[in-house]
């Protein structure tokens, strides 16, 4: 079972722990093995580890194998052996750790009997992720010097229970139950029957490490009813013991103040990161609604002319990160670079736009504190008097700055990209929007908000009007457009950077 070299003639099997769900928690060794696989047989909970570019590997969910029900183990083993006999390198990707309630022995025992070589690569078991996300230390020398991992769902074919409930009720440490939500009532009944106090602290963590992770702090006596009311379902980990006390408060202190909340954002496709990641890091289930798409410049000749004339400008103003990206993509396509700017000074509407410029080797000379056209006007007015100014923007948008500067400077504009209506219907965020299962909507522009409304029926619009889902606006102009459409704004983000937007979402939801 050593993990030395691959036998090219007979193949090889690796049992790899995928971790609890977050692909970032896959081990380096696991990623290395996956990169060299021919066939990956994965559990549903390990699906997030599938790369966008899987290479030459074929990925098959074991739940979809022929003959998988009820003989799942047999179907998996037959598929592995057939692949190995065909000379393939096989990865059996299992959620969590293969050796902790992963039924791995049932799968690799037939391989042993068939003389097939295999190796096991450990993973982060879900109990550790569930505990770490809410700062629940499973062992604490002040209250718990031991921890017991217990299955909440025993093999139904066994003649009797192998769990000593009397011993567990007296166990001087932390109890962690896997796969126990469906049988949580049985767990509580057995522990309390054998003397476990009903006031014992309990934490239930569902979908640990996933964006939709949710947490419940309760007691042994109340946890069944509270879990039902909150709608917490599998997969979940239940932690019983003194270490679970104040776990909800610690989750907030750990930066997961949005745990269990659903947030919809309205960024174009490919630009939702890192905003979605930041929201997820604070505990939210974050989905992006690509209501606005980004297309090529509507007049490529005009963009080329603006690029060729850039060296004759005194100031070049970028209105968005999209404008920066489109401008430099066109430079690359033409074999040009930042030297087209020559002596021109560069202004960015905000920090995010400036960050994209810096990534291209350009440090913005001017960034207003207020990330909107009015902010640019205030700081540019004295700088551009009598100068030549080029505004790089989208094909549609506010013309405030252009009108304000025309009396002061020679102003030219160019559309570096086009805004298009996106389709959110088939996205997870779209499903959430239409069903009304969300807590907050972050609108990054008035047009984005109107795009959202196009996908809502009257009931969905009424929910927003009544504030049942909070609307957060990126900037005062967006807020004004939302209010003009007849909808309330719960919070206005102070800036266009992801942290400022996430802060606004958090304040809107927690101060409600």
N, C-alpha and C positions, 0 to 999 in steps of 0.2 A: 504494500500500500504506500510505498514511497512515491514522492512526486518528482522523480528525476527527469526522465525523458519520455517522449511520446513514442509508442510503438506504431510505426507507420503501417504495419501490415495487419495488425489486429485491432487497432483503435484503442481507446482508453476512456474511462468514465471518471468525471470529477463531480463530487457532490459539493456544491458551492452555496454558502449562506449569503443570501441577498441582503440581509439586514431587515429592518422593520418596515421599509417602504420608501424612505427618502433615498434616492440613488446616490446621494453624497455620502451615505453611510456604508456603501459597499466597500469592502476592503480593497487595498491596492492589489493584493494577491488574487482576489476574486476577479477584479477587472482584467488582470493580466491573463487569467485562464479563459475568461469569456472572449477576449480578443482573438484567441487561437482556436475557438470552437468551430466545429462543422455543424453540430446540432445542439440546440439548447431546448431542453424540456423544462418549462417553468411553471410554478404555481401562480395562481391569479394575483396573490399578494406580492409577487416578485416582478410583476409586469413593468413597473416603473424603471427597472434597471435595463430595459431594452433600449439600446442607443438609437438615435435618429438614423444613423448610418450603420446598420448591423453587419456590414461587410459580407463575407461569404456564408455566415452562419444562417441556418434555418431555425426560426423560433417557433415552437409549438407549445401551446398551453395544454397541460396534461389533462385538464377537464374536458378537452375536446377530442381526446384520442378515441378511436373506435373501441368499443367494448369497455370504456372507462367506468361505466356505472353498471352494476355495483362493484365490479372487480377492478377498481382503480389501480391498485398496486400491480396486479397482474398485467394490465395493459401497459403500464409504464415500463415494467421490467422487459416485456416482450419488445417494446420499441427500442429500448437501450441496447439489448442484445443484438437485435437486427442491425442497428447502426454500427455497433462495434464490429460485427462480422463483415460489414461492408467497408471496414477500414476507416471509419469516421471517429473523430474526437468528440466525445459527448459530454455536455455539461448538464447536470441535473441541478437546476437553480431553485432553491427552496427559500421561502420567506423566513426571516430571522436567522437562527443558527440550525444547521441540519441535525445536530445532536441533542437539541432541546425541544421535545414534543414535535419533532419533525418526521417521525415514522421512518427515518432513514434506514434503520436496521432491516425493516421489512423489504426495503428495495435493494439494499446491497447484499443481503444474505444469499439471494439467488445468484448474484454475480460471483460471490465466493465459490458457491457450489459449481458454477460453470467455468471456474478458473479464469475469470476476467479480472484484470488488474484495475484498481480504482484508488482514488485518493479523496480525502475530505478537506475542504477549505472552510474554516469556521467563519461565522458571521455575527453581527450584533443582534442578540436576541431581543425580542420586542419588549420584554420587561425592563431591560436597561434603558431603552429609548423612552419608554413611558415614564419611568422614574426621572430620568435626566431632564426631560422637557419641563417638568414642574418642580424641579429641585427637591424631589422626594428621595432622600438617601435611603437605600434599602437596609443598610446597616448603620447604626449610630451607637457608639459605645455608651452613650447616656441612656439609651432606651431599648436598643435592639442590637445584640451581638451575633445574631444568626438570621438567616433568611431561608425560607423553604419555597421552592417552586412546585406548584401543584396543578395538575390538569383539572379543568372544570368539566371535562367531557371524557369520561372513561370509555374504554372499549366496550361496546354494548354486548359483545359475545362472551365476555367473562362471566363465570357463574356468580361471582360476588365482587364487592368492592375491594380494591387493594389499598384504599385510603383509610388510614386510621384516624377517624374524625375526633376521637377522644384525645389522641395525642396532639393533633393539630390545634384543638381548642386550648390545650395547655402549653403550646409551643412558646418558648420565651423569646420571641423575635417577630419578624415580619413574614406574613403569608402573602404569596403572589399567585393568583389564579389565572391561568391561561384559558382562553376559549370558554369563559364561564358565564357570559351574559345570559344565554338561553336557560342556564341552570342556576342562575344566581339565587333564586328562591330556595333551591335545594341546598346550596352552599350555606346560606344564612341559617336555614333550619337546622342543619347538621351541627354547625359550630355553636349556635345558641343552645341547642339541646344538650350539648356536652359542656356547657358552662361559660362559653365566651360571652363577655358582657355586651349587651345591646348598644351601649354607648361607645364601643370601640371605634376609633376613626377608620374610615374607609375612603379610598380614592378609586374612581373608575375612569380609565383613560381609553377612549375609542380612537382607532385610526392613528396610533402613535407615530409621530414623525411625518405624517401626511399633512398636506395643507388643511384638510378638513378635520384635523385632530380636535377632539372635544374632551372636556374634563368635568368630573363631578366630584365634589367633596361631600361626604355624608357620614352616617354612622351605620353600624351593622343592623340596627333596628329599622332604619329608614331608607336604606339604600335601594331596596327593591322597588318601592313605590316611586322614589325620586328618579330612578333610572327610567322607569316607565313613562313618567310625566315628561322628562326631557327628551324622550325618544332615542336614547343611546342604545345602539345595537352593535353587533359584531362587525369587525374584530375588535375586541377590547381586552384590556388587562385590568384585573381588580387587585388592589393592594390593601391588605388588612393589617392594621397595627398602628402603634403610636406615631410612627414616622409619617403617616398620612395626615396627621393633624395640621391644619392651616395650609394644606397643599394648594388650595385655590388662591390664597393670598400670595404664596410664594410664586405661583405661576405668573401672576401680574408683575411681581417684583423681578421676575426673570425676563421681563420684556414680552410676555405673552398675554398682554392685556386684552387682545381681541380674540382670545381662544373661543372657538365655537361660532364666531360671527362670519357671515357670508358677505363678501364685498365684491361688487362688480366695477371694473374699470373700463375706460373707453380709449385705450391707446391703439394706434394702427398695428397691424400684424408685424411681428418681429421687434416691436418697440415696447412691449409690455414689461420686459425686464429692464432694470431691476425692481420696478415698483411692485410687481406681483410677489417677487421673492421677499421684499421687505415686509409686505403685509403678511405673508405666510410666516415669516420669522416672528411676527408679533402674535401669531396664533390664529390668524384669520384664514378662512377658506376663500381664496382670491381667484376670481375668474375674469378674463379680459373679454370685452365685447368689441370686436374690430368693426365698429360702425362706420369708421372712415378709413378708406384705403389710400395708399400713397402710390401715385402713378408717375410716369415720366413727365418731363417738361412738356407743356402743351405746344410750345413753339421752340424746337431745338435750335433753329437758326438764331432766334433772339437770344437764347442762353449763350450760344457760342459767341455772338457779337458782344454780349456783356462781359464774357470772359476775356475776349481779345481787347476790350476797352478798359479792363480793370486797372491797368497801370496808369491810366489817365484820370482816375478818380482820387479825390482827397480822402473820402471816407467810404467804406463798404460796410453795410449794416446787414447782419443775418438775423432773421426773425425767428428761426427755429433750428433745432437739431436736424430736422428733415432737410431744411435748406442747405445746411453745411454738408450733409451726406450727399445730396444730389449734385451740388456744385463740384465737390471733389471727385465724385464718381465720373462726372463728365471730364474733369481734368485728366483722370486716369485713362479714360477711353481715348483721349486725344494725345496722350503721351506728354502731358504738361504737369506742372506741379505748382507749389505755392509761390514760385517766382513771378507768377502772373500779377501778384499784388504789388510788386515793386515797392514804391514809397507810400502806398495807401495805408491809412489807419483803419483798424477793424473794430467794429462795435458788435456786441452780442446782446440780445434782448434779455438774457438771464444766464444763471450759472450753468444750467444744463447745456445750453447752446455753446457757452464758452468752453465747457468741458470737451465737447465734440471738436471744437476748433483746436484746442490744445492737443488732442489726440492726433491731429493732422499736422502738428508742428507750428501752429499759429497761436500766439498768446493775445487775447483780445485786449485792445487798448482801453476799452470802456465797457463796463457792465453796470447797469442801473440797479439800485437796491430794489426798486419795484419792477417785477418781471412782467411788464406790459408796455404797450405803445406809449402810454402817457409817461411812464418812467423814462423811456428812451428820449422822448421829446424834452423832458425837463433837463436832462444832462447834455443833450446834443445841441440844443438851441444856440448856445454861445460858441460851441466848437465849430459849427458848420457854416456860420454866417459868411456868405460870399464864396462858399466852397462848392465843389462838385460831389454829389452824394449818390451812391447806388444802393438801392434797397433790394435785398435778395429774399424772396418770399414765396408763398404758395400762389396758385392761380386764383384763389378766392380767399377773401379775408377782409379784415377791417382796413380802411384807408386813412385812418386817423393820422398816423405819422406822416404819410406822404402829403396830405393836405396841410398839416401844421408846418412842414419844412419848406413848402414851395415858396413862401414869401421870404424865406431867408437864404435859400441856396438853390443851386441848379440840381434838380432831383430827377433821377431815372429809376425805373423799377424793372425787375425781371422775375418771371415765374420760374423758379428752379424745379418745381414739381407740381403735380396736379393732385387735388384732393378728390377722392372718389367715394361713392357710397359702398360700404362693405356689407357683407351678408353674415349675420350672426346666427341664423336659424339652426345650423347643424353643430354649433359649438356648445360645450358644456355650460358656458356662461349664458348663451341664448336660451337654453333649456331652463336655467334658473330664473332668468328674466321673465319669460313667458308664464312660468308657473307661479311667480311671485315669491319664490323661496330665496330671499336675500334680505340683508339688513341695511345695506348702504350702496349708493350709486355714486361713483366719482366721475363727474363730467369734466373733461379737459377742454371743452370749448362749447359754445352755443350750438354749433353745427353738430357736434357729437351728441349733445343732449337731444336735439331734434331727431337725430338718427335713431336714438333709443326709442323715442316715442313712436316711431313708425312700426316698431315690432310689438307694440302693446295694444291690447283691446281696452275697452272702456273701464273694465274692472282693474286692469293693471295701471292705467293712468290715474284712476281714483285713489289707488293705494299710495301713489307718489304724492298726490295732492293732499292727502290726509296725513302725510308724514309717517306712514307706517314703515316705509323704508326711507332712510335719511339721504338727502341729496347734498353732496359736497361739490363745490365749484372750484375750478382752478382759476383764481383771479376774479376781480370785480366785474370785468366785462362779461365773463361767462355767467356769473351770478345774475347780472342784469338781464341777460338774454333768457335765463331760466325763469326769472320772475315775470318777465314780459309774456312768457308762454303760459303763465298762470300757475306756477309751481313754487313751493317754498324752498329756500336754501338753508340747510342746517348749519353749514360751515363754509368758509372761504379759505382755501389753501393760501398760505402766505408766499409761496414760491412754487416754481415749476419743477424743482428737483424732487426726486422720489421720497426723500425723507420728509420734506415739508408736506407733501400730499398725504403720506401715511399718517403724519401727526394730525392733520385735519380730520381724517377719517376716525382716528382714535378719539379725538375730542368730541366729535359729533355723536359717537355712539356711547361713550362713557359718561358724557355730561347730559345725556338726554333725560 
